[in-house]
Amino acid sequence: MKIAIKYCAQWNYLPRASSLGDILKKNFDLDIELVAGSNGIFDVSLDGKMIYSKSEQRRFPQPAEIIKLIEEE
């Protein structure tokens, strides 16, 4: 499985994206890709399918939320 975390480079969301990626690696056998973006983006995709979008939820995800979403897929 592959997780892509697209984060806003302008707002320096890289540490948050990197931290989430590290947590997910500890829980799953995943390939993690961090993708720089802009405009406040923070989206998480699993095998090309968006599972979390900060713009839709209006907040950053908690790691436990992402873990649950991965387990449900």
PASE-826123 format. One line per 8 residues: for each residue x, y, z of N, C-alpha, C. Coordinates in nm, 3 decimals, decimal comma, always signed. Example, Ala and Ser with C-alpha at 12.3 -4.5 7.8 and 13.67 -1.06 7.14 Angstrom:
2
+1,319:-0,569:+0,780:+1,230:-0,450:+0,780:+1,320:-0,330:+0,780 ~ +1,285:-0,225:+0,708:+1,367:-0,106:+0,714:+1,290:+0,003:+0,787
***
This chain:
73
+0,084:-0,118:+0,000:+0,000:+0,000:+0,000:+0,088:+0,124:+0,000 ~ +0,035:+0,229:-0,060:+0,109:+0,355:-0,068:+0,025:+0,470:-0,013 ~ +0,085:+0,547:+0,074:+0,022:+0,667:+0,129:+0,094:+0,788:+0,070 ~ +0,017:+0,881:+0,019:+0,071:+1,010:-0,026:+0,013:+1,118:+0,065 ~ +0,101:+1,197:+0,123:+0,059:+1,309:+0,207:+0,100:+1,436:+0,134 ~ +0,001:+1,509:+0,085:+0,029:+1,635:+0,015:+0,012:+1,747:+0,116 ~ +0,118:+1,824:+0,135:+0,121:+1,925:+0,240:+0,156:+2,062:+0,181 ~ +0,119:+2,167:+0,248:+0,148:+2,303:+0,204:+0,290:+2,341:+0,246
+0,375:+2,364:+0,145:+0,512:+2,407:+0,173:+0,517:+2,552:+0,217 ~ +0,424:+2,635:+0,166:+0,421:+2,777:+0,203:+0,402:+2,796:+0,353 ~ +0,316:+2,715:+0,411:+0,284:+2,726:+0,554:+0,367:+2,631:+0,640 ~ +0,467:+2,569:+0,579:+0,560:+2,479:+0,649:+0,488:+2,364:+0,721 ~ +0,402:+2,295:+0,648:+0,333:+2,178:+0,704:+0,418:+2,051:+0,694 ~ +0,540:+2,063:+0,640:+0,627:+1,946:+0,626:+0,650:+1,873:+0,758 ~ +0,681:+1,940:+0,869:+0,700:+1,865:+0,994:+0,576:+1,784:+1,034 ~ +0,459:+1,841:+1,014:+0,335:+1,770:+1,047:+0,317:+1,649:+0,955
+0,343:+1,667:+0,827:+0,330:+1,557:+0,730:+0,431:+1,446:+0,759 ~ +0,553:+1,486:+0,789:+0,659:+1,390:+0,820:+0,627:+1,311:+0,947 ~ +0,577:+1,379:+1,047:+0,539:+1,313:+1,173:+0,428:+1,211:+1,149 ~ +0,327:+1,250:+1,072:+0,218:+1,157:+1,041:+0,271:+1,038:+0,965 ~ +0,360:+1,062:+0,868:+0,418:+0,953:+0,793:+0,494:+0,856:+0,881 ~ +0,570:+0,908:+0,977:+0,645:+0,822:+1,070:+0,551:+0,736:+1,154 ~ +0,444:+0,795:+1,202:+0,346:+0,721:+1,283:+0,283:+0,609:+1,200 ~ +0,247:+0,641:+1,076:+0,184:+0,540:+0,991:+0,281:+0,426:+0,958
+0,408:+0,457:+0,938:+0,508:+0,353:+0,911:+0,521:+0,257:+1,029 ~ +0,505:+0,308:+1,150:+0,516:+0,223:+1,269:+0,398:+0,128:+1,281 ~ +0,283:+0,165:+1,223:+0,162:+0,086:+1,236:+0,133:-0,005:+1,116 ~ +0,187:+0,031:+1,000:+0,156:-0,043:+0,878:+0,281:-0,058:+0,793 ~ +0,277:-0,156:+0,704:+0,384:-0,172:+0,605:+0,345:-0,088:+0,483 ~ +0,381:+0,040:+0,487:+0,339:+0,134:+0,385:+0,458:+0,202:+0,320 ~ +0,438:+0,240:+0,195:+0,530:+0,328:+0,126:+0,473:+0,469:+0,143 ~ +0,548:+0,559:+0,205:+0,501:+0,694:+0,234:+0,567:+0,792:+0,137
+0,485:+0,874:+0,073:+0,535:+0,978:-0,015:+0,485:+1,113:+0,035 ~ +0,577:+1,205:+0,057:+0,543:+1,341:+0,097:+0,552:+1,429:-0,027 ~ +0,443:+1,500:-0,056:+0,433:+1,579:-0,178:+0,408:+1,725:-0,141 ~ +0,499:+1,812:-0,182:+0,483:+1,955:-0,153:+0,371:+2,014:-0,238 ~ +0,291:+2,099:-0,174:+0,183:+2,167:-0,242:+0,175:+2,310:-0,192 ~ +0,060:+2,373:-0,210:+0,043:+2,511:-0,168:-0,102:+2,536:-0,125 ~ -0,130:+2,659:-0,090:-0,266:+2,703:-0,055:-0,325:+2,630:+0,065 ~ -0,243:+2,596:+0,163:-0,292:+2,536:+0,286:-0,333:+2,390:+0,276
-0,291:+2,323:+0,169:-0,334:+2,184:+0,148:-0,272:+2,089:+0,250 ~ -0,351:+1,992:+0,291:-0,302:+1,879:+0,370:-0,398:+1,763:+0,341 ~ -0,363:+1,684:+0,240:-0,447:+1,573:+0,195:-0,372:+1,442:+0,212 ~ -0,446:+1,339:+0,246:-0,388:+1,205:+0,262:-0,460:+1,111:+0,166 ~ -0,381:+1,042:+0,083:-0,437:+0,947:-0,013:-0,378:+0,809:+0,013 ~ -0,460:+0,708:-0,007:-0,420:+0,568:+0,005:-0,436:+0,504:-0,132 ~ -0,325:+0,459:-0,190:-0,326:+0,398:-0,323:-0,402:+0,483:-0,424 ~ -0,381:+0,615:-0,419:-0,443:+0,706:-0,515:-0,582:+0,754:-0,479
-0,640:+0,700:-0,372:-0,775:+0,739:-0,330:-0,766:+0,832:-0,209 ~ -0,824:+0,951:-0,221:-0,821:+1,047:-0,111:-0,902:+0,991:+0,007 ~ -0,835:+0,986:+0,123:-0,906:+0,939:+0,243:-0,925:+1,050:+0,345 ~ -0,850:+1,161:+0,330:-0,866:+1,273:+0,422:-0,821:+1,401:+0,353 ~ -0,901:+1,506:+0,369:-0,867:+1,636:+0,314:-0,891:+1,743:+0,420 ~ -0,788:+1,817:+0,453:-0,801:+1,927:+0,550:-0,901:+2,030:+0,501 ~ -0,906:+2,055:+0,372:-0,998:+2,156:+0,320:-1,144:+2,114:+0,339 ~ -1,173:+1,985:+0,335:-1,310:+1,936:+0,357:-1,345:+1,932:+0,505
-1,250:+1,886:+0,587:-1,276:+1,871:+0,730:-1,251:+1,999:+0,810 ~ -1,179:+2,092:+0,749:-1,146:+2,221:+0,810:-1,056:+2,210:+0,933 ~ -0,976:+2,103:+0,935:-0,879:+2,083:+1,043:-0,781:+1,976:+1,000 ~ -0,669:+1,971:+1,073:-0,571:+1,866:+1,047:-0,623:+1,735:+1,104 ~ -0,584:+1,623:+1,043:-0,626:+1,493:+1,097:-0,546:+1,455:+1,220 ~ -0,609:+1,380:+1,306:-0,538:+1,316:+1,416:-0,482:+1,184:+1,361 ~ -0,362:+1,144:+1,401:-0,307:+1,018:+1,350:-0,402:+0,899:+1,367 ~ -0,472:+0,894:+1,479:-0,565:+0,782:+1,503:-0,676:+0,779:+1,398
-0,719:+0,895:+1,351:-0,822:+0,900:+1,246:-0,771:+0,837:+1,117 ~ -0,648:+0,871:+1,082:-0,591:+0,818:+0,957:-0,569:+0,668:+0,970 ~ -0,523:+0,624:+1,085:-0,504:+0,481:+1,109:-0,637:+0,407:+1,090 ~ -0,744:+0,460:+1,147:-0,876:+0,398:+1,134:-0,921:+0,395:+0,989 ~ -0,900:+0,505:+0,916:-0,940:+0,509:+0,775:-0,864:+0,407:+0,693 ~ -0,736:+0,388:+0,722:-0,656:+0,288:+0,651:-0,707:+0,149:+0,683 ~ -0,737:+0,123:+0,807:-0,788:-0,009:+0,847:-0,922:-0,040:+0,783 ~ -1,002:+0,062:+0,757:-1,134:+0,043:+0,696:-1,126:+0,017:+0,546
-1,013:+0,052:+0,485:-0,999:+0,033:+0,338:-0,972:-0,112:+0,304
***
